[in-house]
Amino acid sequence: MLEYMLVLCAIDIDSFQIALDHITAWCNDWQLQIAVNKCRILNIGPTTANIDLQIHGNVLPMVSTVKDPGITFDSNFSSTSYVG
Protein backbone atom coordinates (compact mmCIF):
# COMPACT_ATOMS: atom_id res chain seq x y z
CA MET A 1 0.00 0.00 0.00
CA LEU A 2 1.32 3.40 -0.92
CA GLU A 3 0.34 6.40 1.18
CA TYR A 4 0.83 9.86 -0.31
CA MET A 5 0.65 13.29 1.26
CA LEU A 6 1.71 16.76 0.18
CA VAL A 7 4.15 18.08 2.78
CA LEU A 8 4.96 21.77 2.58
CA CYS A 9 5.64 22.71 6.21
CA ALA A 10 6.14 21.33 9.72
CA ILE A 11 2.37 21.20 10.31
CA ASP A 12 2.06 18.87 7.29
CA ILE A 13 4.74 16.60 8.76
CA ASP A 14 2.81 16.46 12.04
CA SER A 15 -0.39 15.71 10.12
CA PHE A 16 1.32 12.90 8.24
CA GLN A 17 2.58 11.40 11.52
CA ILE A 18 -0.92 11.62 12.98
CA ALA A 19 -2.28 9.82 9.90
CA LEU A 20 0.33 7.08 10.33
CA ASP A 21 -0.60 6.82 14.02
CA HIS A 22 -4.29 6.42 13.10
CA ILE A 23 -3.47 3.73 10.54
CA THR A 24 -1.30 1.96 13.13
CA ALA A 25 -4.06 2.14 15.77
CA TRP A 26 -6.63 0.79 13.30
CA CYS A 27 -4.31 -2.10 12.40
CA ASN A 28 -3.76 -2.84 16.10
CA ASP A 29 -7.52 -2.79 16.76
CA TRP A 30 -8.06 -5.32 13.98
CA GLN A 31 -4.96 -7.36 14.95
CA LEU A 32 -3.21 -6.65 11.66
CA GLN A 33 0.55 -6.32 11.56
CA ILE A 34 2.31 -3.58 9.62
CA ALA A 35 5.50 -4.75 7.90
CA VAL A 36 7.51 -1.78 9.21
CA ASN A 37 10.66 -3.19 7.61
CA LYS A 38 9.02 -2.61 4.21
CA CYS A 39 7.95 0.99 4.88
CA ARG A 40 9.94 3.89 3.39
CA ILE A 41 9.77 7.67 2.92
CA LEU A 42 10.26 8.94 -0.65
CA ASN A 43 10.49 12.69 -1.20
CA ILE A 44 9.14 13.53 -4.64
CA GLY A 45 10.32 16.71 -6.30
CA PRO A 46 13.05 19.23 -5.54
CA THR A 47 13.04 18.93 -1.77
CA THR A 48 15.76 18.16 0.69
CA ALA A 49 13.51 17.98 3.75
CA ASN A 50 14.66 15.45 6.30
CA ILE A 51 11.45 14.01 7.70
CA ASP A 52 11.44 11.60 10.64
CA LEU A 53 8.19 9.66 10.49
CA GLN A 54 7.67 6.62 12.68
CA ILE A 55 5.61 3.48 12.95
CA HIS A 56 5.73 1.62 16.28
CA GLY A 57 8.68 3.83 17.31
CA ASN A 58 10.70 2.83 14.23
CA VAL A 59 11.91 5.77 12.14
CA LEU A 60 11.09 5.12 8.50
CA PRO A 61 14.17 5.36 6.25
CA MET A 62 14.35 7.97 3.48
CA VAL A 63 15.07 6.44 0.07
CA SER A 64 15.63 7.74 -3.45
CA THR A 65 13.59 4.96 -5.10
CA VAL A 66 10.73 2.74 -3.98
CA LYS A 67 9.31 -0.35 -5.65
CA ASP A 68 5.63 -1.21 -5.62
CA PRO A 69 4.67 -4.48 -7.36
CA GLY A 70 5.79 -4.00 -10.94
CA ILE A 71 6.75 -0.32 -10.77
CA THR A 72 9.78 1.50 -9.38
CA PHE A 73 9.33 5.18 -8.51
CA ASP A 74 12.17 7.63 -7.91
CA SER A 75 12.37 11.07 -6.30
CA ASN A 76 11.78 12.73 -9.71
CA PHE A 77 8.53 10.74 -9.90
CA SER A 78 9.63 8.92 -12.99
CA SER A 79 8.75 5.26 -13.08
CA THR A 80 9.88 2.10 -14.75
CA SER A 81 7.92 -1.11 -14.97
CA TYR A 82 8.80 -4.70 -15.58
CA VAL A 83 7.05 -7.90 -16.50
CA GLY A 84 7.96 -10.69 -14.19
C-alpha positions in Angstrom: 0.0 0.0 0.0 1.3 3.4 -0.9 0.3 6.4 1.2 0.8 9.9 -0.3 0.6 13.3 1.3 1.7 16.8 0.2 4.2 18.1 2.8 5.0 21.8 2.6 5.6 22.7 6.2 6.1 21.3 9.7 2.4 21.2 10.3 2.1 18.9 7.3 4.7 16.6 8.8 2.8 16.5 12.0 -0.4 15.7 10.1 1.3 12.9 8.2 2.6 11.4 11.5 -0.9 11.6 13.0 -2.3 9.8 9.9 0.3 7.1 10.3 -0.6 6.8 14.0 -4.3 6.4 13.1 -3.5 3.7 10.5 -1.3 2.0 13.1 -4.1 2.1 15.8 -6.6 0.8 13.3 -4.3 -2.1 12.4 -3.8 -2.8 16.1 -7.5 -2.8 16.8 -8.1 -5.3 14.0 -5.0 -7.4 15.0 -3.2 -6.6 11.7 0.5 -6.3 11.6 2.3 -3.6 9.6 5.5 -4.7 7.9 7.5 -1.8 9.2 10.7 -3.2 7.6 9.0 -2.6 4.2 8.0 1.0 4.9 9.9 3.9 3.4 9.8 7.7 2.9 10.3 8.9 -0.6 10.5 12.7 -1.2 9.1 13.5 -4.6 10.3 16.7 -6.3 13.0 19.2 -5.5 13.0 18.9 -1.8 15.8 18.2 0.7 13.5 18.0 3.7 14.7 15.5 6.3 11.5 14.0 7.7 11.4 11.6 10.6 8.2 9.7 10.5 7.7 6.6 12.7 5.6 3.5 13.0 5.7 1.6 16.3 8.7 3.8 17.3 10.7 2.8 14.2 11.9 5.8 12.1 11.1 5.1 8.5 14.2 5.4 6.2 14.4 8.0 3.5 15.1 6.4 0.1 15.6 7.7 -3.4 13.6 5.0 -5.1 10.7 2.7 -4.0 9.3 -0.3 -5.6 5.6 -1.2 -5.6 4.7 -4.5 -7.4 5.8 -4.0 -10.9 6.8 -0.3 -10.8 9.8 1.5 -9.4 9.3 5.2 -8.5 12.2 7.6 -7.9 12.4 11.1 -6.3 11.8 12.7 -9.7 8.5 10.7 -9.9 9.6 8.9 -13.0 8.7 5.3 -13.1 9.9 2.1 -14.7 7.9 -1.1 -15.0 8.8 -4.7 -15.6 7.1 -7.9 -16.5 8.0 -10.7 -14.2 
